[in-house]
């Protein structure tokens, strides 16, 4: 998903979510099962003790 340049450019908090000075923000939306698997694995990795 990509926001329109005009919409993203006029946002007052754009610098909080987009690094580029010219390009609009782009989001990658994953299917729910893939999202849940990735989230679960990331939590698991944060809780491992070495």
N, C-alpha and C positions, 0 to 999 in steps of 0.2 A: 504494500500500500504506500502510495506516495502522495503527500499533500501538495496542493497547487502552490506554485511559487508565490502568488499574491497572498494567499491565506497564511502561509508560513512566514513570509517576509514581514507581514504587518503585526505579527504576534509580539507582545511586549516582553515575554519571557523566552523568546526563541533561543537565546544563548544558553539556556538550561538544558536544551535537548538536541541542538544541532551544532556541529562543529564547523561546518562550511559557512562561509560568509555569503555565498550566493545561492547554493542549491537548497531546495526544500528538504524537509525531514522525510526519511524513508523508513517504514516499519516492515518487518518480516513477521507475518502472522502464521504460526504453525497450527496444524490440526491438533485438537485437544489432547489426543492420546500421546502424540509426540511431545507436546509441551509438558504434560504431566510426567512423562518418563525423564525428560531432561531436568525438570525441577527436582524430582526425587533424587536423581544421580548427583546433582550439584549439592543438595543438602547432605547426602551421604559423604561426599568428598570433604565437606567442611567439618564433619564430625569425626573423621579418622584421626587417630592419635599415632604419631610416629615415635 
